[in-house]
């Protein structure tokens, strides 16, 4: 964790996977703005994460990260 940039989401309890998902959420919001001109989609991040959880997991693994199994 040394030399990693500090973000509003970094800190105890926020894993690299959570930070990756937040980054993808903001990328998604930027795409929505480019397509429609609206600043925010008609849904929130919770809906996005539930709808795309398997895609996010796959993208994270492909980027070199690992996902811990549920406890």
mmCIF file of the N, C-alpha and C atoms, coordinates in Angstrom:
data_MODEL
# 
_entry.id   MODEL 
# 
loop_
_atom_site.group_PDB 
_atom_site.id 
_atom_site.type_symbol 
_atom_site.label_atom_id 
_atom_site.label_alt_id 
_atom_site.label_comp_id 
_atom_site.label_asym_id 
_atom_site.label_entity_id 
_atom_site.label_seq_id 
_atom_site.pdbx_PDB_ins_code 
_atom_site.Cartn_x 
_atom_site.Cartn_y 
_atom_site.Cartn_z 
_atom_site.occupancy 
_atom_site.B_iso_or_equiv 
_atom_site.pdbx_formal_charge 
_atom_site.auth_seq_id 
_atom_site.auth_comp_id 
_atom_site.auth_asym_id 
_atom_site.auth_atom_id 
_atom_site.pdbx_PDB_model_num 
ATOM 1   N N  . UNK A 1 1  ? 0.808   -1.174  0.000   1.00 0.00 ? 1  UNK A N  1 
ATOM 2   C CA . UNK A 1 1  ? 0.000   0.000   0.000   1.00 0.00 ? 1  UNK A CA 1 
ATOM 3   C C  . UNK A 1 1  ? 0.860   1.250   0.000   1.00 0.00 ? 1  UNK A C  1 
ATOM 4   N N  . UNK A 1 2  ? 2.138   1.087   0.180   1.00 0.00 ? 2  UNK A N  1 
ATOM 5   C CA . UNK A 1 2  ? 3.050   2.206   0.191   1.00 0.00 ? 2  UNK A CA 1 
ATOM 6   C C  . UNK A 1 2  ? 3.131   2.818   -1.207  1.00 0.00 ? 2  UNK A C  1 
ATOM 7   N N  . UNK A 1 3  ? 3.201   4.130   -1.270  1.00 0.00 ? 3  UNK A N  1 
ATOM 8   C CA . UNK A 1 3  ? 3.313   4.881   -2.518  1.00 0.00 ? 3  UNK A CA 1 
ATOM 9   C C  . UNK A 1 3  ? 2.055   4.828   -3.385  1.00 0.00 ? 3  UNK A C  1 
ATOM 10  N N  . UNK A 1 4  ? 0.928   4.366   -2.846  1.00 0.00 ? 4  UNK A N  1 
ATOM 11  C CA . UNK A 1 4  ? -0.322  4.396   -3.597  1.00 0.00 ? 4  UNK A CA 1 
ATOM 12  C C  . UNK A 1 4  ? -0.966  5.750   -3.393  1.00 0.00 ? 4  UNK A C  1 
ATOM 13  N N  . UNK A 1 5  ? -1.623  6.285   -4.424  1.00 0.00 ? 5  UNK A N  1 
ATOM 14  C CA . UNK A 1 5  ? -2.260  7.592   -4.273  1.00 0.00 ? 5  UNK A CA 1 
ATOM 15  C C  . UNK A 1 5  ? -3.387  7.543   -3.239  1.00 0.00 ? 5  UNK A C  1 
ATOM 16  N N  . UNK A 1 6  ? -3.536  8.630   -2.506  1.00 0.00 ? 6  UNK A N  1 
ATOM 17  C CA . UNK A 1 6  ? -4.604  8.731   -1.516  1.00 0.00 ? 6  UNK A CA 1 
ATOM 18  C C  . UNK A 1 6  ? -5.842  9.264   -2.210  1.00 0.00 ? 6  UNK A C  1 
ATOM 19  N N  . UNK A 1 7  ? -6.941  8.562   -2.043  1.00 0.00 ? 7  UNK A N  1 
ATOM 20  C CA . UNK A 1 7  ? -8.207  8.982   -2.632  1.00 0.00 ? 7  UNK A CA 1 
ATOM 21  C C  . UNK A 1 7  ? -9.234  9.111   -1.524  1.00 0.00 ? 7  UNK A C  1 
ATOM 22  N N  . UNK A 1 8  ? -10.377 9.738   -1.797  1.00 0.00 ? 8  UNK A N  1 
ATOM 23  C CA . UNK A 1 8  ? -11.417 9.805   -0.772  1.00 0.00 ? 8  UNK A CA 1 
ATOM 24  C C  . UNK A 1 8  ? -11.905 8.430   -0.333  1.00 0.00 ? 8  UNK A C  1 
ATOM 25  N N  . UNK A 1 9  ? -11.656 7.395   -1.140  1.00 0.00 ? 9  UNK A N  1 
ATOM 26  C CA . UNK A 1 9  ? -12.155 6.054   -0.818  1.00 0.00 ? 9  UNK A CA 1 
ATOM 27  C C  . UNK A 1 9  ? -11.083 5.172   -0.222  1.00 0.00 ? 9  UNK A C  1 
ATOM 28  N N  . UNK A 1 10 ? -9.827  5.664   -0.190  1.00 0.00 ? 10 UNK A N  1 
ATOM 29  C CA . UNK A 1 10 ? -8.779  4.815   0.366   1.00 0.00 ? 10 UNK A CA 1 
ATOM 30  C C  . UNK A 1 10 ? -8.828  4.874   1.884   1.00 0.00 ? 10 UNK A C  1 
ATOM 31  N N  . UNK A 1 11 ? -8.323  3.857   2.486   1.00 0.00 ? 11 UNK A N  1 
ATOM 32  C CA . UNK A 1 11 ? -8.316  3.805   3.941   1.00 0.00 ? 11 UNK A CA 1 
ATOM 33  C C  . UNK A 1 11 ? -8.709  2.422   4.403   1.00 0.00 ? 11 UNK A C  1 
ATOM 34  N N  . UNK A 1 12 ? -8.778  2.242   5.718   1.00 0.00 ? 12 UNK A N  1 
ATOM 35  C CA . UNK A 1 12 ? -9.127  0.926   6.243   1.00 0.00 ? 12 UNK A CA 1 
ATOM 36  C C  . UNK A 1 12 ? -10.514 0.494   5.780   1.00 0.00 ? 12 UNK A C  1 
ATOM 37  N N  . UNK A 1 13 ? -10.631 -0.731  5.361   1.00 0.00 ? 13 UNK A N  1 
ATOM 38  C CA . UNK A 1 13 ? -11.927 -1.250  4.934   1.00 0.00 ? 13 UNK A CA 1 
ATOM 39  C C  . UNK A 1 13 ? -12.192 -1.105  3.453   1.00 0.00 ? 13 UNK A C  1 
ATOM 40  N N  . UNK A 1 14 ? -11.379 -0.355  2.744   1.00 0.00 ? 14 UNK A N  1 
ATOM 41  C CA . UNK A 1 14 ? -11.558 -0.201  1.306   1.00 0.00 ? 14 UNK A CA 1 
ATOM 42  C C  . UNK A 1 14 ? -10.466 -0.972  0.587   1.00 0.00 ? 14 UNK A C  1 
ATOM 43  N N  . UNK A 1 15 ? -10.855 -2.070  -0.013  1.00 0.00 ? 15 UNK A N  1 
ATOM 44  C CA . UNK A 1 15 ? -9.911  -2.925  -0.711  1.00 0.00 ? 15 UNK A CA 1 
ATOM 45  C C  . UNK A 1 15 ? -9.605  -2.363  -2.093  1.00 0.00 ? 15 UNK A C  1 
ATOM 46  N N  . UNK A 1 16 ? -8.586  -2.922  -2.714  1.00 0.00 ? 16 UNK A N  1 
ATOM 47  C CA . UNK A 1 16 ? -8.265  -2.531  -4.086  1.00 0.00 ? 16 UNK A CA 1 
ATOM 48  C C  . UNK A 1 16 ? -9.440  -2.821  -5.018  1.00 0.00 ? 16 UNK A C  1 
ATOM 49  N N  . UNK A 1 17 ? -10.173 -3.899  -4.728  1.00 0.00 ? 17 UNK A N  1 
ATOM 50  C CA . UNK A 1 17 ? -11.337 -4.234  -5.550  1.00 0.00 ? 17 UNK A CA 1 
ATOM 51  C C  . UNK A 1 17 ? -12.416 -3.152  -5.451  1.00 0.00 ? 17 UNK A C  1 
ATOM 52  N N  . UNK A 1 18 ? -12.673 -2.676  -4.243  1.00 0.00 ? 18 UNK A N  1 
ATOM 53  C CA . UNK A 1 18 ? -13.666 -1.607  -4.076  1.00 0.00 ? 18 UNK A CA 1 
ATOM 54  C C  . UNK A 1 18 ? -13.239 -0.345  -4.810  1.00 0.00 ? 18 UNK A C  1 
ATOM 55  N N  . UNK A 1 19 ? -11.951 -0.023  -4.726  1.00 0.00 ? 19 UNK A N  1 
ATOM 56  C CA . UNK A 1 19 ? -11.452 1.153   -5.438  1.00 0.00 ? 19 UNK A CA 1 
ATOM 57  C C  . UNK A 1 19 ? -11.573 0.962   -6.947  1.00 0.00 ? 19 UNK A C  1 
ATOM 58  N N  . UNK A 1 20 ? -11.301 -0.250  -7.416  1.00 0.00 ? 20 UNK A N  1 
ATOM 59  C CA . UNK A 1 20 ? -11.443 -0.564  -8.837  1.00 0.00 ? 20 UNK A CA 1 
ATOM 60  C C  . UNK A 1 20 ? -12.895 -0.369  -9.274  1.00 0.00 ? 20 UNK A C  1 
ATOM 61  N N  . UNK A 1 21 ? -13.835 -0.858  -8.470  1.00 0.00 ? 21 UNK A N  1 
ATOM 62  C CA . UNK A 1 21 ? -15.259 -0.732  -8.798  1.00 0.00 ? 21 UNK A CA 1 
ATOM 63  C C  . UNK A 1 21 ? -15.693 0.732   -8.826  1.00 0.00 ? 21 UNK A C  1 
ATOM 64  N N  . UNK A 1 22 ? -15.210 1.514   -7.885  1.00 0.00 ? 22 UNK A N  1 
ATOM 65  C CA . UNK A 1 22 ? -15.556 2.937   -7.880  1.00 0.00 ? 22 UNK A CA 1 
ATOM 66  C C  . UNK A 1 22 ? -15.019 3.626   -9.127  1.00 0.00 ? 22 UNK A C  1 
ATOM 67  N N  . UNK A 1 23 ? -13.818 3.254   -9.539  1.00 0.00 ? 23 UNK A N  1 
ATOM 68  C CA . UNK A 1 23 ? -13.237 3.817   -10.752 1.00 0.00 ? 23 UNK A CA 1 
ATOM 69  C C  . UNK A 1 23 ? -14.094 3.476   -11.964 1.00 0.00 ? 23 UNK A C  1 
ATOM 70  N N  . UNK A 1 24 ? -14.553 2.232   -12.036 1.00 0.00 ? 24 UNK A N  1 
ATOM 71  C CA . UNK A 1 24 ? -15.414 1.811   -13.155 1.00 0.00 ? 24 UNK A CA 1 
ATOM 72  C C  . UNK A 1 24 ? -16.753 2.547   -13.125 1.00 0.00 ? 24 UNK A C  1 
ATOM 73  N N  . UNK A 1 25 ? -17.274 2.811   -11.916 1.00 0.00 ? 25 UNK A N  1 
ATOM 74  C CA . UNK A 1 25 ? -18.526 3.564   -11.789 1.00 0.00 ? 25 UNK A CA 1 
ATOM 75  C C  . UNK A 1 25 ? -18.356 4.967   -12.373 1.00 0.00 ? 25 UNK A C  1 
ATOM 76  N N  . UNK A 1 26 ? -17.249 5.624   -12.054 1.00 0.00 ? 26 UNK A N  1 
ATOM 77  C CA . UNK A 1 26 ? -17.021 6.974   -12.567 1.00 0.00 ? 26 UNK A CA 1 
ATOM 78  C C  . UNK A 1 26 ? -16.775 6.959   -14.076 1.00 0.00 ? 26 UNK A C  1 
ATOM 79  N N  . UNK A 1 27 ? -16.111 5.934   -14.583 1.00 0.00 ? 27 UNK A N  1 
ATOM 80  C CA . UNK A 1 27 ? -15.964 5.788   -16.036 1.00 0.00 ? 27 UNK A CA 1 
ATOM 81  C C  . UNK A 1 27 ? -17.336 5.640   -16.688 1.00 0.00 ? 27 UNK A C  1 
ATOM 82  N N  . UNK A 1 28 ? -18.203 4.851   -16.074 1.00 0.00 ? 28 UNK A N  1 
ATOM 83  C CA . UNK A 1 28 ? -19.552 4.632   -16.584 1.00 0.00 ? 28 UNK A CA 1 
ATOM 84  C C  . UNK A 1 28 ? -20.340 5.943   -16.604 1.00 0.00 ? 28 UNK A C  1 
ATOM 85  N N  . UNK A 1 29 ? -20.231 6.714   -15.520 1.00 0.00 ? 29 UNK A N  1 
ATOM 86  C CA . UNK A 1 29 ? -20.922 8.005   -15.463 1.00 0.00 ? 29 UNK A CA 1 
ATOM 87  C C  . UNK A 1 29 ? -20.432 8.940   -16.570 1.00 0.00 ? 29 UNK A C  1 
ATOM 88  N N  . UNK A 1 30 ? -19.117 8.925   -16.842 1.00 0.00 ? 30 UNK A N  1 
ATOM 89  C CA . UNK A 1 30 ? -18.564 9.742   -17.927 1.00 0.00 ? 30 UNK A CA 1 
ATOM 90  C C  . UNK A 1 30 ? -19.130 9.305   -19.278 1.00 0.00 ? 30 UNK A C  1 
ATOM 91  N N  . UNK A 1 31 ? -19.254 7.987   -19.481 1.00 0.00 ? 31 UNK A N  1 
ATOM 92  C CA . UNK A 1 31 ? -19.835 7.476   -20.734 1.00 0.00 ? 31 UNK A CA 1 
ATOM 93  C C  . UNK A 1 31 ? -21.281 7.915   -20.884 1.00 0.00 ? 31 UNK A C  1 
ATOM 94  N N  . UNK A 1 32 ? -22.055 7.849   -19.810 1.00 0.00 ? 32 UNK A N  1 
ATOM 95  C CA . UNK A 1 32 ? -23.456 8.281   -19.852 1.00 0.00 ? 32 UNK A CA 1 
ATOM 96  C C  . UNK A 1 32 ? -23.528 9.750   -20.241 1.00 0.00 ? 32 UNK A C  1 
ATOM 97  N N  . UNK A 1 33 ? -22.642 10.570  -19.673 1.00 0.00 ? 33 UNK A N  1 
ATOM 98  C CA . UNK A 1 33 ? -22.628 11.995  -19.999 1.00 0.00 ? 33 UNK A CA 1 
ATOM 99  C C  . UNK A 1 33 ? -22.308 12.204  -21.476 1.00 0.00 ? 33 UNK A C  1 
ATOM 100 N N  . UNK A 1 34 ? -21.335 11.456  -22.010 1.00 0.00 ? 34 UNK A N  1 
ATOM 101 C CA . UNK A 1 34 ? -20.972 11.585  -23.419 1.00 0.00 ? 34 UNK A CA 1 
ATOM 102 C C  . UNK A 1 34 ? -22.113 11.165  -24.334 1.00 0.00 ? 34 UNK A C  1 
ATOM 103 N N  . UNK A 1 35 ? -22.836 10.124  -23.965 1.00 0.00 ? 35 UNK A N  1 
ATOM 104 C CA . UNK A 1 35 ? -23.921 9.620   -24.803 1.00 0.00 ? 35 UNK A CA 1 
ATOM 105 C C  . UNK A 1 35 ? -25.159 10.498  -24.739 1.00 0.00 ? 35 UNK A C  1 
ATOM 106 N N  . UNK A 1 36 ? -25.511 10.950  -23.532 1.00 0.00 ? 36 UNK A N  1 
ATOM 107 C CA . UNK A 1 36 ? -26.810 11.604  -23.350 1.00 0.00 ? 36 UNK A CA 1 
ATOM 108 C C  . UNK A 1 36 ? -26.718 13.079  -22.994 1.00 0.00 ? 36 UNK A C  1 
ATOM 109 N N  . UNK A 1 37 ? -25.576 13.523  -22.491 1.00 0.00 ? 37 UNK A N  1 
ATOM 110 C CA . UNK A 1 37 ? -25.450 14.901  -22.041 1.00 0.00 ? 37 UNK A CA 1 
ATOM 111 C C  . UNK A 1 37 ? -25.950 15.122  -20.623 1.00 0.00 ? 37 UNK A C  1 
ATOM 112 N N  . UNK A 1 38 ? -26.459 14.054  -19.985 1.00 0.00 ? 38 UNK A N  1 
ATOM 113 C CA . UNK A 1 38 ? -26.913 14.154  -18.587 1.00 0.00 ? 38 UNK A CA 1 
ATOM 114 C C  . UNK A 1 38 ? -25.737 13.904  -17.663 1.00 0.00 ? 38 UNK A C  1 
ATOM 115 N N  . UNK A 1 39 ? -25.681 14.668  -16.570 1.00 0.00 ? 39 UNK A N  1 
ATOM 116 C CA . UNK A 1 39 ? -24.571 14.524  -15.619 1.00 0.00 ? 39 UNK A CA 1 
ATOM 117 C C  . UNK A 1 39 ? -24.633 13.228  -14.829 1.00 0.00 ? 39 UNK A C  1 
ATOM 118 N N  . UNK A 1 40 ? -25.816 12.734  -14.559 1.00 0.00 ? 40 UNK A N  1 
ATOM 119 C CA . UNK A 1 40 ? -25.946 11.513  -13.773 1.00 0.00 ? 40 UNK A CA 1 
ATOM 120 C C  . UNK A 1 40 ? -26.904 10.550  -14.461 1.00 0.00 ? 40 UNK A C  1 
ATOM 121 N N  . UNK A 1 41 ? -26.644 9.255   -14.327 1.00 0.00 ? 41 UNK A N  1 
ATOM 122 C CA . UNK A 1 41 ? -27.602 8.278   -14.860 1.00 0.00 ? 41 UNK A CA 1 
ATOM 123 C C  . UNK A 1 41 ? -28.865 8.262   -14.004 1.00 0.00 ? 41 UNK A C  1 
ATOM 124 N N  . UNK A 1 42 ? -29.851 7.523   -14.445 1.00 0.00 ? 42 UNK A N  1 
ATOM 125 C CA . UNK A 1 42 ? -31.134 7.450   -13.735 1.00 0.00 ? 42 UNK A CA 1 
ATOM 126 C C  . UNK A 1 42 ? -31.099 6.456   -12.575 1.00 0.00 ? 42 UNK A C  1 
ATOM 127 N N  . UNK A 1 43 ? -29.934 5.967   -12.226 1.00 0.00 ? 43 UNK A N  1 
ATOM 128 C CA . UNK A 1 43 ? -29.786 4.992   -11.142 1.00 0.00 ? 43 UNK A CA 1 
ATOM 129 C C  . UNK A 1 43 ? -28.520 5.334   -10.368 1.00 0.00 ? 43 UNK A C  1 
ATOM 130 N N  . UNK A 1 44 ? -28.362 4.717   -9.214  1.00 0.00 ? 44 UNK A N  1 
ATOM 131 C CA . UNK A 1 44 ? -27.208 5.022   -8.374  1.00 0.00 ? 44 UNK A CA 1 
ATOM 132 C C  . UNK A 1 44 ? -26.143 3.932   -8.480  1.00 0.00 ? 44 UNK A C  1 
ATOM 133 N N  . UNK A 1 45 ? -25.045 4.148   -7.766  1.00 0.00 ? 45 UNK A N  1 
ATOM 134 C CA . UNK A 1 45 ? -23.926 3.209   -7.834  1.00 0.00 ? 45 UNK A CA 1 
ATOM 135 C C  . UNK A 1 45 ? -24.296 1.835   -7.277  1.00 0.00 ? 45 UNK A C  1 
ATOM 136 N N  . UNK A 1 46 ? -25.178 1.782   -6.289  1.00 0.00 ? 46 UNK A N  1 
ATOM 137 C CA . UNK A 1 46 ? -25.586 0.497   -5.716  1.00 0.00 ? 46 UNK A CA 1 
ATOM 138 C C  . UNK A 1 46 ? -26.240 -0.372  -6.784  1.00 0.00 ? 46 UNK A C  1 
ATOM 139 N N  . UNK A 1 47 ? -27.141 0.202   -7.566  1.00 0.00 ? 47 UNK A N  1 
ATOM 140 C CA . UNK A 1 47 ? -27.784 -0.533  -8.656  1.00 0.00 ? 47 UNK A CA 1 
ATOM 141 C C  . UNK A 1 47 ? -26.738 -0.991  -9.677  1.00 0.00 ? 47 UNK A C  1 
ATOM 142 N N  . UNK A 1 48 ? -25.835 -0.097  -10.042 1.00 0.00 ? 48 UNK A N  1 
ATOM 143 C CA . UNK A 1 48 ? -24.794 -0.417  -11.022 1.00 0.00 ? 48 UNK A CA 1 
ATOM 144 C C  . UNK A 1 48 ? -23.938 -1.588  -10.546 1.00 0.00 ? 48 UNK A C  1 
ATOM 145 N N  . UNK A 1 49 ? -23.520 -1.550  -9.271  1.00 0.00 ? 49 UNK A N  1 
ATOM 146 C CA . UNK A 1 49 ? -22.674 -2.621  -8.752  1.00 0.00 ? 49 UNK A CA 1 
ATOM 147 C C  . UNK A 1 49 ? -23.419 -3.949  -8.695  1.00 0.00 ? 49 UNK A C  1 
ATOM 148 N N  . UNK A 1 50 ? -24.686 -3.932  -8.317  1.00 0.00 ? 50 UNK A N  1 
ATOM 149 C CA . UNK A 1 50 ? -25.466 -5.171  -8.279  1.00 0.00 ? 50 UNK A CA 1 
ATOM 150 C C  . UNK A 1 50 ? -25.683 -5.727  -9.678  1.00 0.00 ? 50 UNK A C  1 
ATOM 151 N N  . UNK A 1 51 ? -25.967 -4.856  -10.612 1.00 0.00 ? 51 UNK A N  1 
ATOM 152 C CA . UNK A 1 51 ? -26.266 -5.271  -11.988 1.00 0.00 ? 51 UNK A CA 1 
ATOM 153 C C  . UNK A 1 51 ? -25.017 -5.825  -12.690 1.00 0.00 ? 51 UNK A C  1 
ATOM 154 N N  . UNK A 1 52 ? -23.851 -5.266  -12.390 1.00 0.00 ? 52 UNK A N  1 
ATOM 155 C CA . UNK A 1 52 ? -22.628 -5.607  -13.120 1.00 0.00 ? 52 UNK A CA 1 
ATOM 156 C C  . UNK A 1 52 ? -21.564 -6.274  -12.263 1.00 0.00 ? 52 UNK A C  1 
ATOM 157 N N  . UNK A 1 53 ? -21.962 -6.897  -11.150 1.00 0.00 ? 53 UNK A N  1 
ATOM 158 C CA . UNK A 1 53 ? -20.970 -7.453  -10.223 1.00 0.00 ? 53 UNK A CA 1 
ATOM 159 C C  . UNK A 1 53 ? -20.088 -8.512  -10.867 1.00 0.00 ? 53 UNK A C  1 
ATOM 160 N N  . UNK A 1 54 ? -20.639 -9.346  -11.734 1.00 0.00 ? 54 UNK A N  1 
ATOM 161 C CA . UNK A 1 54 ? -19.825 -10.400 -12.340 1.00 0.00 ? 54 UNK A CA 1 
ATOM 162 C C  . UNK A 1 54 ? -18.891 -9.823  -13.392 1.00 0.00 ? 54 UNK A C  1 
ATOM 163 N N  . UNK A 1 55 ? -19.350 -8.832  -14.124 1.00 0.00 ? 55 UNK A N  1 
ATOM 164 C CA . UNK A 1 55 ? -18.482 -8.164  -15.094 1.00 0.00 ? 55 UNK A CA 1 
ATOM 165 C C  . UNK A 1 55 ? -17.334 -7.460  -14.368 1.00 0.00 ? 55 UNK A C  1 
ATOM 166 N N  . UNK A 1 56 ? -17.637 -6.758  -13.284 1.00 0.00 ? 56 UNK A N  1 
ATOM 167 C CA . UNK A 1 56 ? -16.604 -6.060  -12.526 1.00 0.00 ? 56 UNK A CA 1 
ATOM 168 C C  . UNK A 1 56 ? -15.578 -7.037  -11.963 1.00 0.00 ? 56 UNK A C  1 
ATOM 169 N N  . UNK A 1 57 ? -16.048 -8.172  -11.468 1.00 0.00 ? 57 UNK A N  1 
ATOM 170 C CA . UNK A 1 57 ? -15.144 -9.186  -10.927 1.00 0.00 ? 57 UNK A CA 1 
ATOM 171 C C  . UNK A 1 57 ? -14.219 -9.704  -12.021 1.00 0.00 ? 57 UNK A C  1 
ATOM 172 N N  . UNK A 1 58 ? -14.780 -9.994  -13.194 1.00 0.00 ? 58 UNK A N  1 
ATOM 173 C CA . UNK A 1 58 ? -13.991 -10.492 -14.318 1.00 0.00 ? 58 UNK A CA 1 
ATOM 174 C C  . UNK A 1 58 ? -12.972 -9.458  -14.775 1.00 0.00 ? 58 UNK A C  1 
ATOM 175 N N  . UNK A 1 59 ? -13.407 -8.201  -14.914 1.00 0.00 ? 59 UNK A N  1 
ATOM 176 C CA . UNK A 1 59 ? -12.488 -7.139  -15.338 1.00 0.00 ? 59 UNK A CA 1 
ATOM 177 C C  . UNK A 1 59 ? -11.354 -6.957  -14.333 1.00 0.00 ? 59 UNK A C  1 
ATOM 178 N N  . UNK A 1 60 ? -11.684 -7.039  -13.056 1.00 0.00 ? 60 UNK A N  1 
ATOM 179 C CA . UNK A 1 60 ? -10.665 -6.885  -12.020 1.00 0.00 ? 60 UNK A CA 1 
ATOM 180 C C  . UNK A 1 60 ? -9.641  -8.015  -12.090 1.00 0.00 ? 60 UNK A C  1 
ATOM 181 N N  . UNK A 1 61 ? -10.113 -9.233  -12.247 1.00 0.00 ? 61 UNK A N  1 
ATOM 182 C CA . UNK A 1 61 ? -9.201  -10.371 -12.347 1.00 0.00 ? 61 UNK A CA 1 
ATOM 183 C C  . UNK A 1 61 ? -8.316  -10.252 -13.587 1.00 0.00 ? 61 UNK A C  1 
ATOM 184 N N  . UNK A 1 62 ? -8.907  -9.807  -14.712 1.00 0.00 ? 62 UNK A N  1 
ATOM 185 C CA . UNK A 1 62 ? -8.142  -9.653  -15.948 1.00 0.00 ? 62 UNK A CA 1 
ATOM 186 C C  . UNK A 1 62 ? -7.104  -8.539  -15.836 1.00 0.00 ? 62 UNK A C  1 
ATOM 187 N N  . UNK A 1 63 ? -7.355  -7.571  -14.954 1.00 0.00 ? 63 UNK A N  1 
ATOM 188 C CA . UNK A 1 63 ? -6.401  -6.476  -14.785 1.00 0.00 ? 63 UNK A CA 1 
ATOM 189 C C  . UNK A 1 63 ? -5.246  -6.859  -13.873 1.00 0.00 ? 63 UNK A C  1 
ATOM 190 N N  . UNK A 1 64 ? -5.265  -8.080  -13.376 1.00 0.00 ? 64 UNK A N  1 
ATOM 191 C CA . UNK A 1 64 ? -4.169  -8.558  -12.539 1.00 0.00 ? 64 UNK A CA 1 
ATOM 192 C C  . UNK A 1 64 ? -4.506  -8.609  -11.062 1.00 0.00 ? 64 UNK A C  1 
ATOM 193 N N  . UNK A 1 65 ? -5.703  -8.180  -10.704 1.00 0.00 ? 65 UNK A N  1 
ATOM 194 C CA . UNK A 1 65 ? -6.123  -8.240  -9.309  1.00 0.00 ? 65 UNK A CA 1 
ATOM 195 C C  . UNK A 1 65 ? -6.666  -9.605  -8.975  1.00 0.00 ? 65 UNK A C  1 
ATOM 196 N N  . UNK A 1 66 ? -6.871  -9.828  -7.742  1.00 0.00 ? 66 UNK A N  1 
ATOM 197 C CA . UNK A 1 66 ? -7.512  -11.060 -7.290  1.00 0.00 ? 66 UNK A CA 1 
ATOM 198 C C  . UNK A 1 66 ? -8.697  -10.696 -6.448  1.00 0.00 ? 66 UNK A C  1 
ATOM 199 N N  . UNK A 1 67 ? -9.686  -11.542 -6.436  1.00 0.00 ? 67 UNK A N  1 
ATOM 200 C CA . UNK A 1 67 ? -10.902 -11.313 -5.668  1.00 0.00 ? 67 UNK A CA 1 
ATOM 201 C C  . UNK A 1 67 ? -10.967 -12.344 -4.557  1.00 0.00 ? 67 UNK A C  1 
ATOM 202 N N  . UNK A 1 68 ? -11.113 -11.876 -3.347  1.00 0.00 ? 68 UNK A N  1 
ATOM 203 C CA . UNK A 1 68 ? -11.222 -12.785 -2.208  1.00 0.00 ? 68 UNK A CA 1 
ATOM 204 C C  . UNK A 1 68 ? -12.579 -13.463 -2.220  1.00 0.00 ? 68 UNK A C  1 
ATOM 205 N N  . UNK A 1 69 ? -12.662 -14.747 -1.857  1.00 0.00 ? 69 UNK A N  1 
ATOM 206 C CA . UNK A 1 69 ? -13.959 -15.404 -1.793  1.00 0.00 ? 69 UNK A CA 1 
ATOM 207 C C  . UNK A 1 69 ? -14.778 -14.838 -0.643  1.00 0.00 ? 69 UNK A C  1 
ATOM 208 N N  . UNK A 1 70 ? -16.109 -14.920 -0.738  1.00 0.00 ? 70 UNK A N  1 
ATOM 209 C CA . UNK A 1 70 ? -16.983 -14.457 0.330   1.00 0.00 ? 70 UNK A CA 1 
ATOM 210 C C  . UNK A 1 70 ? -16.778 -15.316 1.556   1.00 0.00 ? 70 UNK A C  1 
ATOM 211 N N  . UNK A 1 71 ? -16.893 -14.709 2.720   1.00 0.00 ? 71 UNK A N  1 
ATOM 212 C CA . UNK A 1 71 ? -16.749 -15.457 3.966   1.00 0.00 ? 71 UNK A CA 1 
ATOM 213 C C  . UNK A 1 71 ? -18.087 -15.880 4.464   1.00 0.00 ? 71 UNK A C  1 
# 
